[in-house]
Amino acid sequence: MKKTKKLLALALALMLSLSCMAMPAMAMENGSARVSMICGGCKSYQNFSYGSSDLRWETRYVGGCENTNLTHQHTTYYRDRYQACDNCGHRINEYRDVDHVVCNY
């Protein structure tokens, strides 16, 4: 009986420790999370916040797609995502996140 209680206590402690580690990881996925580091723009130790631009689009000609083999236009809607220094606005870790693509055939 003692061995079973010890194993149960160990399993519960393991589950508690894993749940305590999961909460900060879920908070970091939130867009309001901040990272502190030395800024390349103002050369001081600052906070960097996550940000994104408004929804933008680009229209380009394609030689064909799954709808047709004729040349026509596709419109790509995207957002630019980045981290920006709270002091000077210097951006790091910029990337483009494609929202969706529209076939204009």
N, C-alpha and C positions, 0 to 999 in steps of 0.2 A: 504494500500500500504506500509506503514512504517513497519508493522509487517512482510510482505513478504520479504522486503529487509533485515530486521534483521535476519530472518531465513536463507535466502540465504547467508548472510555474515557469519553466524555461521557455516553453512554447509561447506562453502569454507575454513574457518579457521580450521575446524576439518579435512578436507581432506589434507590441507597443513601440519598440525601437524603430521598426520599419515604418510605422505610421508617423512617427515624429520626424523621420527623414523625408517622408513623402510630402508633407505640408510645405516646407520651404521650397521644394522643387516645383510644386504647383504654383506657388506665389511667383517664382521667377518666370513662368510662362506668361504671366500677366503683363500687359504692356506698360503698366505703371512702375515696374521694377527699375531700379537704378543701379549703375555700376560706377564705382569710384576708381580713378586712375589718373595718371599724369596726362594732361591735354597737350597735343602737338601744336595747338594754336597759341594758347596763352601761357604754356610751359609751367602750369601750376597744377596741384593736385585738386581735381574737381569731380563732381558727379556728372555722369552721362545718362540722359534719359532717352527712352525709346520714342521714336516718332515716325510719322509717315505722311506722304503727300496725299492730296485729293486724288480721286480716280481720274486717270488720264487715258488717252488712247492714241494709237498710231494706225494709220491705214496704209497698206502696202499691196502691191500686185503679186499674185502667186500664179504659177503655171498650171495649177490644177490641185484638186483635193479630193476627198471622198465623195463630194457631191457632183463634180464634173471635171472633165479634163481640159476645159477651156480656161484661158487666162481671165482672171477676175480679181476682185479686191477682197481682202480680209482685214477686219478691224480688231486689233488687240487692245483690250482694256487692262490697265496695270496700275499699281501703286509703287512708289519708291519708298523703301523702308530704310531706316538709319538709326544711329545713336548720335545725339548731339550734346556737346558740352553745355552745361547750365550757365556757365559764365560768359563764354564768347561765341557759342553756337557752332564751333568747329565740329564737322561731321566725320564719323568713322563707321566702319562696318556697313557701308551702303550696299544695297542690292535691290533688284527689281522683282516684285511679286506679281505674276500674271494672274489677273482676276478671271477673265474669260476671253474667248476668241469668237468673233461673229463672222460667218461666211456671208458675203454680200452678193451671192450669185442669184 
